[in-house]
Amino acid sequence: IADIDAPELNPPRCEAERIKGEISRRRLLELLNAGPLSLVAGVRDEDRYGRKLRTVTRQDRSIGETLIGEGLAHRWGGPRQSWCG
């Protein structure tokens, strides 16, 4: 998802990141399965691993913004924030 930085699961840097990553993944699945959504291309088309980056929206609201608001992701850009404390 283009507009967020989520906790890593493979591999996590610490136990706190693993736990937050599992919660974030479950919540993301709930949000994705809640109904129709749109994928919007942005400035960054791919990440450094070649994965396509898109902002995921439903009714003009970013799923990433929902995760950020719930403390399950950080906003993409700027200095990277640690999930380990």
Backbone bond lengths (Angstrom), bond angles and torsions (degrees), N, CA, C in turn:
res aa  C-N    CA-C-N  psi(-1)  N-CA   C-N-CA  omega(-1)  CA-C   N-CA-C  phi
1 I - - - 1.450 - - 1.524 107.24 -
2 A 1.318 116.68 126.94 1.463 121.97 -168.22 1.522 114.86 -67.38
3 D 1.325 118.68 -31.69 1.459 119.32 -170.12 1.525 114.87 -97.84
4 I 1.334 117.48 11.47 1.468 119.03 -179.45 1.521 112.41 -135.28
5 D 1.322 113.97 160.45 1.460 123.59 168.16 1.523 104.95 -119.67
6 A 1.312 117.31 111.88 1.465 122.26 -175.78 1.522 109.93 -103.16
7 P 1.321 117.24 160.39 1.470 120.50 177.26 1.527 111.04 -60.26
8 E 1.312 115.55 141.64 1.467 121.09 179.68 1.524 110.66 -80.30
9 L 1.322 115.09 142.19 1.460 121.10 175.37 1.528 111.92 -113.13
10 N 1.317 117.09 -18.62 1.458 119.47 -173.42 1.524 111.70 -136.14
11 P 1.296 119.96 86.17 1.469 127.47 -8.52 1.521 110.72 -96.34
12 P 1.322 117.12 151.77 1.460 120.16 173.50 1.529 109.06 -72.23
13 R 1.320 116.54 153.96 1.462 121.07 179.34 1.520 112.30 -84.09
14 C 1.337 117.20 -17.13 1.465 121.82 -179.42 1.531 108.00 -161.95
15 E 1.303 116.23 169.95 1.464 121.64 -179.33 1.537 111.27 -64.39
16 A 1.326 117.26 -37.91 1.471 120.29 179.14 1.524 110.73 -62.06
17 E 1.344 117.09 -39.61 1.458 120.21 178.78 1.534 110.39 -68.06
18 R 1.315 118.19 -38.89 1.463 120.76 178.16 1.527 111.14 -60.97
19 I 1.324 116.01 -45.82 1.463 120.72 -179.39 1.526 110.60 -63.69
20 K 1.328 117.03 -48.00 1.470 120.81 179.47 1.531 110.21 -63.30
21 G 1.328 117.19 -36.74 1.455 121.28 178.10 1.520 112.77 -63.66
22 E 1.314 116.89 -40.87 1.471 120.63 177.96 1.531 110.56 -64.72
23 I 1.314 116.81 -43.22 1.468 120.89 178.96 1.521 109.86 -64.38
24 S 1.327 116.34 -44.73 1.470 121.51 179.65 1.530 111.09 -61.19
25 R 1.318 117.39 -43.36 1.462 120.99 179.90 1.529 111.20 -62.77
26 R 1.345 117.09 -44.51 1.473 119.94 179.08 1.529 111.04 -62.08
27 R 1.327 116.35 -42.25 1.461 120.12 -179.47 1.531 110.92 -66.91
28 L 1.328 116.79 -40.45 1.459 120.22 177.63 1.524 110.45 -59.73
29 L 1.318 118.09 -43.51 1.466 121.08 178.30 1.524 111.22 -60.80
30 E 1.347 116.94 -41.09 1.464 120.48 176.79 1.531 110.31 -59.50
31 L 1.327 116.00 -47.39 1.463 120.47 -178.42 1.524 111.80 -64.71
32 L 1.319 117.37 -41.67 1.464 120.71 -179.51 1.526 111.87 -66.85
33 N 1.317 117.14 -33.40 1.461 121.38 -177.12 1.528 113.53 -88.75
34 A 1.329 117.89 3.17 1.464 121.29 -175.54 1.527 113.90 -82.52
35 G 1.320 118.47 -3.27 1.456 119.37 178.63 1.513 111.73 148.70
36 P 1.336 116.26 -174.90 1.463 120.81 -177.75 1.526 111.86 -58.89
37 L 1.327 114.92 147.26 1.453 120.50 179.05 1.512 109.60 -144.29
38 S 1.323 115.09 169.81 1.459 121.37 178.85 1.514 109.19 -125.42
39 L 1.332 115.49 149.14 1.461 122.08 174.53 1.519 107.39 -111.31
40 V 1.329 116.15 127.20 1.458 121.32 -176.10 1.522 108.98 -119.94
41 A 1.335 116.00 122.61 1.463 120.65 176.34 1.520 108.83 -73.42
42 G 1.320 115.11 146.06 1.458 119.89 -179.83 1.512 111.31 -125.32
43 V 1.300 116.00 -153.78 1.461 122.56 -178.81 1.533 110.72 -66.32
44 R 1.319 117.06 -43.08 1.472 121.39 179.33 1.524 108.25 -92.56
45 D 1.317 117.68 112.53 1.459 120.88 -179.61 1.527 111.54 -80.77
46 E 1.334 116.80 -37.49 1.470 121.89 -178.52 1.517 109.58 -137.60
47 D 1.343 115.02 154.41 1.465 118.70 172.29 1.525 109.06 -89.49
48 R 1.312 116.80 -177.92 1.469 120.34 -175.93 1.525 113.06 -67.59
49 Y 1.332 117.51 -12.04 1.464 121.44 178.00 1.529 111.97 -97.91
50 G 1.336 116.84 4.12 1.461 121.20 179.29 1.518 114.33 84.40
51 R 1.335 117.41 8.83 1.468 120.38 179.31 1.531 109.25 -80.79
52 K 1.324 116.64 135.69 1.458 121.61 177.32 1.526 109.66 -67.12
53 L 1.325 116.11 136.02 1.457 122.26 179.91 1.520 109.71 -110.92
54 R 1.317 116.10 128.24 1.451 122.02 179.22 1.526 109.26 -140.45
55 T 1.324 115.78 148.94 1.458 120.75 169.90 1.524 106.02 -87.42
56 V 1.312 116.18 129.96 1.461 121.97 -178.34 1.525 107.60 -99.92
57 T 1.331 116.50 122.79 1.465 119.96 -177.95 1.523 111.42 -127.66
58 R 1.305 113.83 153.65 1.460 122.18 171.60 1.520 105.88 -137.98
59 Q 1.305 117.28 125.37 1.468 123.47 -179.21 1.533 110.08 51.36
60 D 1.331 115.90 46.41 1.465 123.65 177.53 1.522 114.27 64.20
61 R 1.327 118.09 17.89 1.471 121.57 176.52 1.522 108.55 -118.13
62 S 1.325 115.42 132.22 1.453 121.18 -179.53 1.528 110.98 -73.34
63 I 1.326 115.45 130.15 1.469 120.62 174.12 1.535 108.86 -62.72
64 G 1.332 116.12 -35.68 1.460 120.47 176.98 1.516 111.90 -60.60
65 E 1.335 117.00 -41.70 1.473 120.47 177.65 1.522 111.02 -62.30
66 T 1.316 116.91 -35.65 1.467 120.31 176.64 1.523 109.81 -63.05
67 L 1.330 117.12 -47.13 1.466 120.73 179.03 1.528 111.36 -62.30
68 I 1.327 117.17 -39.96 1.465 120.79 177.47 1.525 109.79 -62.30
69 G 1.317 116.68 -46.68 1.466 121.21 179.82 1.513 113.34 -61.10
70 E 1.329 116.63 -28.99 1.460 121.12 179.52 1.526 111.99 -90.78
71 G 1.337 117.26 3.77 1.467 121.04 178.79 1.517 114.21 75.82
72 L 1.346 117.19 18.23 1.459 121.50 -176.42 1.522 113.09 -103.79
73 A 1.322 117.24 2.36 1.464 123.28 176.58 1.522 107.51 -158.85
74 H 1.326 115.52 160.35 1.463 122.06 172.34 1.517 107.96 -107.90
75 R 1.317 115.73 154.82 1.460 121.24 175.43 1.525 108.89 -65.85
76 W 1.336 117.81 137.87 1.454 122.14 178.50 1.517 109.64 -72.20
77 G 1.331 115.28 139.94 1.466 120.97 176.07 1.514 110.75 111.02
78 G 1.299 114.49 155.26 1.455 119.21 -179.32 1.512 111.05 75.42
79 P 1.326 116.69 -168.03 1.465 119.25 -178.16 1.529 111.50 -65.27
80 R 1.310 114.82 141.04 1.462 120.38 179.41 1.528 109.48 -70.97
81 Q 1.318 116.23 134.12 1.455 121.29 -179.74 1.527 109.32 -100.43
82 S 1.311 116.47 141.13 1.460 121.36 -179.43 1.525 110.64 -83.63
83 W 1.327 115.70 146.38 1.460 122.01 173.01 1.532 110.21 -95.96
84 C 1.328 116.49 0.28 1.471 121.47 -172.55 1.522 113.82 -99.86
85 G 1.302 117.45 16.83 1.464 117.07 175.68 1.451 116.85 121.81
